[in-house]
Amino acid sequence: MDSRRDFIKKASLLAGAAVVSGNAGNISKFALNTMKKDKLVLSFRPYTLELKHVFTLATSSRTTTPVMLTEVRYGDLVGYGEASMPPYLGESHDSVAAFLSKVELGQFNDPFKLEEILDYVDSLSQGNPAAKASVDIAMHDLVGRLIGQPWYKIWGYDAEKTPNTSFTIGIDTPEVVKQKVKEAEEYKILKVKLGRDTDKEMIETIRSVTTKPICVDVNQGWKDKQFALDMIHWLKERGVVFVEQPMDKKDLDSNAWLTGKSPLPIIGDEAVQGVSDVVNAKGIYSGINIKLMKCGGMRNANKMINLAEGLSLKVMVGCMTETSCAISAAAHLTPKAEWADLDGALLISNDIYKGTTIVDGKIKIAEIPGIGIEKI
Ligand code: MG
């Protein structure tokens, strides 16, 4: 015991000496910041993302997305987070503000107790996954900054293994769709929202201007399983690589039947919200679409990836419309994903962060500690 105390004493003296001698390395910063025993301070402010194009799903259209921007301060360091609240998911500026007002991070003075802190945040309510994600992301950013490393490294993932991101081509008139495909020249894989009576026209319009692989998201829009299977065969012949949430998430039998017969992977999105849904997806879908705003943040998303790997489910990492804050946070998980759909920040005109970028269609994580972002 004595020798252990001696060791700790010597180690802290050494760390202190490094600070005094002006060594600006990560260890000294780490020691300096953890010795302070500051309290964690959470702050937040609402923001509205402006979309470059009207965004049309099978059931709705819109031009803005409300988000909440969070910061967790610890001494001189700040971690950044974000909640994105597309209206169809039920969270809003008001609901997220109400949730965050209840979060008392000031009771914690050791940010490395991430599990304890995030368990506490999770215990405050049943739902509110985006609100919870905004705290989770800010805490991860802070801890990464304290350690001086980006999260993909802390998790042991290989940044070279990030996939290409798909780029969403919204539903529109044939002329506008062709124009959007031209604007998406940099991206290697296109994503199309289907689930309307114009589905075949949409695919044929894209095929008239490009041979790039396409992934399809039906957002539960197909109502008949045989129709869905026929469509999937038709789509496969036209270079589609997978189909996301073809039918109602509650219709387990039809989705399972389709996955059993489909020549393309079927990915569950609306059906797979959080960690507990991953096991249930086995046998119903070929893979799952993980999003920070559905599952409550990076901690749960990483758990879902590990669970999916154990269950031989394919993994896709997706997003909502988000700034480069939440997109960059999600990017750290993508070395473990077969596909990524992280175009959320590319679709807005008023981003306030820079971080993860897309280079030749591929996700490039910024070499910045934490989630890898800076304010613009
Ligand atoms: Mg989807």
Residues whose N, C-alpha, C, O or C-beta is under 5 A from the ligand:
A	BS01	MG	D217 E244 D269
